[in-house]
Every structure is written in structure tokens, then in C-alpha cells.
Amino acid sequence: MTSSELDQYLAGLARAARPGDRLPTVRELMRRFGVSQMIVQRAIDALKTRGLIEAQVGRGTYFRAGADAPPAPPAAARAPAPRSVLLLRRSIGIARGRVLLEGLQRRYAEAGQRVLEVSYTDPEHARTVLKGLPHFDAGVVQSSFKTITIELLAALREKCDVIAVDGAALVGADVEAVGMEWGEPLARAVELLRRQGHRRIAFASSTQPFLATQLAQRRLEALREQGGLELQAIGVPCLPDEDYAGALIEQLRALAGADARLPFSALVAWGIEDGASLRERLAQAGWPVPEALSVVLLGRTDLVNEHAGFFTTVGCRVADQIEQLHAAIAARWADPARPYAVHLIPVALREGDSVAPFSEAVPRVRASRR
């Protein structure tokens, strides 16, 4: 923000002030408007010169009265000051994260707001950088499967009036969290496969303990208890931005029998970034989709890099997450006292060609044992 915005803000306070109303402290004004102590003091001195405020030693600075304040400009001449938004993201090659931030940037730019994006690899370094930045009206944090440290959150709290987190990772904190819990999409995917006659189904997800995927594991246990299906969990020991698909293939090879058959006819896979690559790797390993293995992805139904125009995908739309992040921040700007919440994105389905009706006569192609 600028010194002119500070002057406009103080003039507005003066117009609405009653005798005895307290002026914000110099430090609060410096933090809010991102200006130096000298600029704040100069603006306060201007109010003193006009007799609008008085300083009381040991107590603070107070408005004397609002009657002598300059008249408000005509409504047509008053435009709301543009908001400032910080986008803080972990420097990781996740396509979904890039699409989401670009969508938020467009939304705020179209509304005349100002956006600064900061990408980081080390949380401690990010804290150091934040100290030199001005105050923001809102901050959006994108962890991309990495830990958001308490210290970094505390630094953001000092810099941003509102904090929103991309992902349903933080519960019970004073942030707006917008994300997906994968239990419901998993249940939808299993039901879709069951209707196609599949009774032995595997669910693959990262072994990293994310809240969203742990909720899916709990749902898997509940589905198992209902009976009628053989449900198997497969842990992939890496993150989606690593060689996740390759690690999944290795897990499948370890489960295959001597005839290269898998102990299930269908797979629900979370965390796939490159759907085309997964399809190719499965075919090379001897499990063409859907001839030998039906596959449903848990992911984003509006990202081509994930579903590759081929996979049936259950999950959410990045567009919906952009909308909910934007709405959560706008709602808190309008009512700062409203309760903080976790906002779950609606479940979406994209039907593709990766699921076929179950048949015992699947191709017996020997898988490569590389």
C-alpha cells in the first residue's frame, strides 16, 4: 500500500470518529500499510496540526471530535482501495497447484486487486523473506504435500489479515482451509466398479500420512466391513511429484502371481499426475487398461494431464477449489468475526474408457519383471 492510502484511511477514521476514539498505534499502521515509521508519523502530525487528535502521555492518541474532519468526497469519486493478496507456494512441480494459483491470480486481477506470488523451498528462508514484505489483506498458502511449519504460519499471521490454505490439512486453526477428503470419492469409485461386476478391488495411495488420504483409508475399512467385496490397500512410498507412477508399478509387480495375474481386477489410484504415462507403463508391464485391469483415478476431473482424456476420474474440479478459496476470503473480509472453517470441495465425476465389465477371461499377458 502507499502513503496516500494511509492518508485516505486516517481521513475516513476522522470523519467517523467520536471524541475519545483511539487512533491505531504507529506500529499497527506501519504493518497494515507497509510504510515506514516516518511516513506514519507524518500522517499523524497532519491530523494534529488540524486539531483532530491529541496525544495523552502513557495512554495513546485519541480523536478530539469528528465534526472538524474534512467532508467525504462524492460517492462517485470514492472507489474502494484495492486489496492485496499474497500467494505463498512450495516450489514443487505439481500441475494442479500451478493451475489453481493462476486461476486465483486471474480472479483477483479482474477485480482490480494486487497479487504477489512467492515460491519457496525452505520454510525458514520463507520466514526471512516475509519479514521484508508489506502487510497483506489476505494470504493463500499452498503446501503441495509438504509440512507447513508453525513458525511459518505465525509469520503469515503477522503479515496477513486473512489466511487461507489450499488443502484440508489444518483443522481447528484460525485459517480458512479449502480442500478434498478422499473418502467420499473412494466410495464412489468402488461403487462404480462394483456395478461393473468387480469384486476384488485395490486402492493405491501414498504412505505419507495426509489427513485427506487417511480419511480415505478409514472409508476403505468401513467398506470392507460391509462385506461382498475384497478390498486391498496398496501403499506407494513416495509423493505425487516424485516417480509416483513408477513406484506404483513396482508395488503391482510385487503383488502379481507367477502368471503375472494381479489378485484384483480393478484399481483405484490416488496421486497420479500424468495419466498418459500411467496408461503406457501399465501396458508395458502387461496390464493393458481396461482389457486386463480396470482403473479409476482419484484426482481432478478438469485436468487433462491427470485423466489424459481416457481415465474415469472421481474427485473434484480445480475450478471449484479456486471458487471456494476466493469465496472464503471474501466472506472473511466482509465479516472478520465469522467462525473459521474447513470447506470441502464438491465431488465430481468424469467418465472415461478405463473401466470395463468384469470378466474372468482377461488377457493373460506375462508382465515384465524389470
WOMO-V57725 format. One record per backbone hydrogen bond with DSSP energy under -0.5 kcal/mol. NH is the residue of the N-H (numbers start at 1). CO is the residue of the C=O. Records with the same first field share a line. If there is no record, write none. Layout:
BEGIN
NH: CO  CO
END
This chain:
BEGIN
6: 2
7: 3
8: 4
9: 5
10: 6
11: 7
12: 8
13: 9
14: 10
15: 11
16: 12
17: 13
20: 63
21: 18
23: 61
29: 25
30: 26
31: 27
32: 28
33: 29
34: 30
35: 30
40: 36
41: 37
42: 38
43: 39
44: 40
45: 41
46: 42
47: 43
48: 44
49: 45
50: 46
51: 48
52: 47
53: 47
54: 62
56: 60
57: 55
59: 56
60: 56
62: 54
63: 21
64: 52
65: 52
69: 66
77: 74
78: 74  75
79: 77
85: 114
86: 138
87: 116
88: 86  140
89: 87  118
90: 142
91: 120
92: 90
94: 92
95: 93
98: 94
99: 95
100: 96
101: 97
102: 98
103: 99
104: 100
105: 101
106: 102
107: 103
108: 104
109: 105
110: 106
111: 107
112: 109
113: 108
114: 83
116: 85
118: 87
120: 89
126: 122
127: 123
128: 124
129: 125
130: 126
131: 127
132: 128  129
133: 130
136: 159
137: 84
138: 84
139: 162
140: 86
141: 139  164
142: 88
143: 141  166
146: 143
149: 147
153: 149
154: 150
155: 151
156: 152
157: 153
158: 154
159: 155
160: 156
161: 136
164: 139
165: 176
166: 141
167: 165  178
169: 167
170: 167
171: 169
175: 173
176: 163
177: 175  341
178: 165
179: 343
182: 212
185: 181
186: 182
187: 183
188: 184
189: 185
190: 186
191: 187
192: 188
193: 189
194: 190
195: 191
196: 192  193
197: 194
198: 193
201: 199  230
202: 266
203: 232
204: 268
205: 234
207: 236
210: 208
214: 210
215: 211
216: 212
217: 213
218: 214
219: 215
220: 216
221: 217
222: 218
223: 219
224: 220
225: 221
226: 222
227: 223  224
230: 199
231: 229
232: 201
234: 203
236: 205  234
237: 235
238: 236
242: 239
244: 242
247: 243
248: 244
249: 245
250: 246
251: 247
252: 248
253: 249
254: 250
255: 251  252
256: 252
257: 261
260: 257
265: 200
266: 200
267: 294
268: 202
269: 267  296
270: 204
271: 298
273: 271
275: 273  305
278: 274
279: 275
280: 276
281: 277
282: 278
283: 279
284: 280
285: 281
286: 282  283
287: 282
292: 288
293: 288
294: 265
295: 354
296: 267
297: 312
298: 269
299: 297  314
301: 299  316
303: 300
304: 302
306: 303
307: 303
308: 304
310: 307
311: 307
312: 295
313: 350
314: 297
315: 348
316: 299
320: 317
321: 317
322: 318
323: 319
324: 320
325: 321
326: 322
327: 323
328: 324
329: 325
330: 326
331: 327
332: 328
333: 329
334: 330
335: 331
338: 335
343: 177  341
344: 342
345: 179
348: 315
350: 313
353: 310
354: 310
358: 196
362: 360
365: 363
366: 364
END
